[in-house]
């Protein structure tokens, strides 16, 4: 078994622990929210900051970003072509569908995969930034302008500054600043941040597994065609496009090709469901896409790790 597959088995084992403690009622369903908030607002920003601050900027903005951008745009165009041109879905529902098909879980799952499987947590930083600084604000602008949205129209200033209120964005930007000016931070300052950062991966994975343990009898899937399209594009087409771009356009091989392919196979982020609830559109679509892509992504990513690792 390669070291890549071994690292992925480690991740699955910790997530399985989260599933079991939820199944055995050691932790309650509402504890998943607490753990997720701890990971999102505290531990993961600390991990992103320490990782990016020490990284080579050239390595951060690597072919991983280019291949993932290409796969995102291809998947989004395919979804829009089917949902809008053929199925005639309204603008709000199509926007949620586009996010469900392309917005990856770069925070809770992407960072553990980057750290333990790829050996470089900085690889996921540009993906996090692109989603929070570009994809999300564009989607908000479309949804805010749609009459079927939340009914709460948001100013342009609010849309543009929303990413700057996200802890992952702030941590990534601060890390980029430290890396750009090449300053050595005092050890006394870094040690508590590193201590908190060490909790990011296990806490996120346990929360991830715990979330799966509470979904057996509480979710009604649907609508069928929209979910099937979004999940197929997310779990299969997006990593295939990333692989093709990396292999035949950028001539990547080995672990350099594994990185963008594996990160493109990440499941739909839970943020998409949060956005759907806020804008009161496509909630069942978003919820079903998150759930199904999460289950399907595990064997897909394990297969990718085994073949390319």
N, C-alpha and C positions, 0 to 999 in steps of 0.2 A: 504494500500500500504506500503510495507516495505521500510526501509530507503535506501536500495540498489537500488530498483526500482526508488525511489524518486530522488536519486542522478543521476541516468541514465537519467531520464526525464529532469533534469537540464542541462545535457550536450547536449541532443538533442535540447532543447529549444534555447541554445546559438548558436548551429550550424544552426538551423532554422533561427535565426536572420541573420546570415551571408548569408544564401541562399536568404532571402527576400531583404536585402540591395543590393545584386547583381541583383536580379530580377527586383527591382524597380530602378536600375541604380544609387543608392546613391553612391555605390562604383563601379569602373570600373573593367573590367576583369583583367587588368594588376595590379590592386591593390592587387590581391590575391598573386602575386609573392612577392610584397613588404612586406605584412603581414607575409607570410610564411618565408621569409628571416629574418625578425625581430624575429619571434618566434624561428627559427632554430639557428641563429647565436648569439642571445643576450638573450632573455628571458628564453628559455628552458634550455640552459646551466646553467644559474643562478639558476633555479629551481632544476635541477639535483644536482648541487653542494651543495646547502643548505640542500636538503633532504638527500642526501647520507652522508654528513658530520656529520649529527646528528643521523644517523641510527645505529642500532645494526648490526654489520657485519654478525652475525649468522642469523638475520632476512632477510638480503639482499640475501644471498646465501641460499635460502630456497627451499622447494619442488617446488615452482613456477618455478625455473630455471630448475630443473630436469625434471619436466613434460613437459615443453616447449621444452627442448632439445630432449626428446623422440618423441614428436609429430612432430618436425621439421625433424628428421631423417627418421621417418616412411613415412611422406608425400613425402620427396625427393626421397626415394627409390621407392615408388609407381609411381611417375611421370617418373623417369628414366626407370623403367621397361616397362611402356607403350610407352613412347615417343621414346626411343632408341631401345629397343628390338623388339617392335611390329611395330611402325611407322617409324623407321629408320631415325629419325631426326638427323641432323648434330650436332656436339658438341656445337657450339656457340648457336644455337637456343635452344637446350636442356638445356643449362645452364641458359638462360634467363627464360625458362619455369620453371625450378626448383626454381629460385628466386621468380617468380610470384606466385608459389604455397606455399611458405613457409616463405618469408621475410616479417614480419609484420610491420605495421605502428606504431612502438613503440614510435616514437618521437612526431609527431603532434597529434596523437589520443591516443596512449598508455599511455602517461603521464597524460592527463586529466582523463582517465578512472581509472588509478591507484590512483590518488589523490582523486577524488570525489566519485567514486563508491566503491573502495576497501579501501580507507582511508589511503593509504601508498604509496606515490610516489616512494619510494625506491625499491619497488617490480619490477619495470620495468627496473631499472638500469642494472642488469646483462644481461637482454635480449638485451638491447641497445649495451652493450659492446660485447656480443657474436656475434651479427650481424655485427658490425663494425670492430671488431678485427679478427674474424675468417671467417664468411660466405663471406663477401664482398671481402677480399683479396684472398681467394681461388677461388672465381668466376672470379676475375680479372686475376689471374694467368692462368686459363683455357682459358679465352677469349683472353688474350694477346698472347697466344701461338697458337691461331687458325688463319689460313690464311684468313678466312672470317671476321675477326674482323676489328678493326678500321684502321689497317695498320700502326699504331704507336706502335711499340713494346716498352714495358715498362720494365725497369730493375727490378731485384729482390729487390733491395734496395727501389725503389719507391713503389713497391707493399707492402712491409713490413712496410714502414713508412706512407703509406696513411692514416691508421686509426688515427695516431697521429696528423694529420692535421685537424681532424674533431672536431668541438667544443663540440659535445656531449660526445665524447670519452674523451677529455681533462678534461671536467668538472666532468665526472664520476670518472676518475682516481684521480683527485685532491680531490674530496670528499671522496673517499676510503682512500686516504693517511691521511686526517685529522681524519677520523673515526678510522683508525688503530693506530695512535699515540695518540689518545684521547686527543686532545688539544682543549682548549676553545678559539675560535677566538674572538677578540675584538668586542664589540657591534658596535662601530663606523665603523668597516669594514663590518660587516654583514648587517647593516640596508639598505644601498643602494643596496646591492645584493638582499636582500629580497624584496625590493620595485620593482626592475626589475623583479624578479621571479614571483611576483604576477600577472604580465601581461601575463605570458606564456600560461596559460590555456585558458582564453577568447580570446586572439589574435589567438591562434592556431585553436580554434573551429570556430571563425568567418571566418578565412581563409579557413578552411575546407568546411564550408557551402557555401562560396563565390565560391569555385572551382566547386561545384556541379551546381551552377546556370548558369555556362557558358558552360555546356557540352551537352545541349539539341540538338543542331543542328550542332555540330562541330566534332563529333567522328564517324568514321566508324569502326564497330567492326570486329574482325577477327584476325587470321584464326580460324574458328569454333571449330574443335575438340580440338586443343591445348588450346584455351581459356576455353572451357567447362571443360576440365580436370583440368587445373590450378585453376579455380574458385571453382569447386566442392571440390577439395582437400583443398583449403584455407579456405573456409567459412564453410564447413561441416565436412570433415574428420579430419582436424587438431584439432579443439576443441573436437571432439569425442574421439580422441586418448588421448589428454591431460586429459580428464575426466576419461577415463578408467585407465590410468596409476595412476592418483591421487587417484581414488576411490579404486581400487582393488590391486594395487601394493604398494602404500604408505599409504593406509587406511586413507585418508583425508576425512573430513566432513565439512559441513557448509561453512563459508566464506573461510576456508583454501582450500576447493575444488573449490569454486567460482573463486578465483584469477587466477590460472593457466588455467582454462577452458575459462574464459572471455578473458584473454590476448591472448590465442591461437586463438580466434575468430576474432581478429583484422584484418582488410583488408590488402591487399597487399600494401606495402609502395611505395610512389611515386618515391623513389630512384631507384626502379627497372627500371622504364621508362627512368630515366636519364642515367642509365648504358646502356640500350639498344640503346639509341640515340648515346652515345659515341662510342660504339662498332659496330654501324651500323648493328645490327641484332635483329630480333624479336621485332621491335618497335611496330607494331600493336598488337602483342600478349601481350606485357607489358602494353601498354596503355589500352587495353580492359580489362585486368585482374584487373588493378588498379580501373578502373571505375566501373565494375560490382561487384567486391568484396566490394567496398565501399558502394554501394547501398544495397547489400544483407546483409552486416555485421550488419547494424543497426537493422533490425528485429531479426536477429540471436542473437546478444548480448543482446537485450531487453528480449528475451525469456529466455536466460540463466540466466540473472539477476532475472527474475521473478520466475524461477523454483528453482534455487539454493540459491537465496538471502533470 
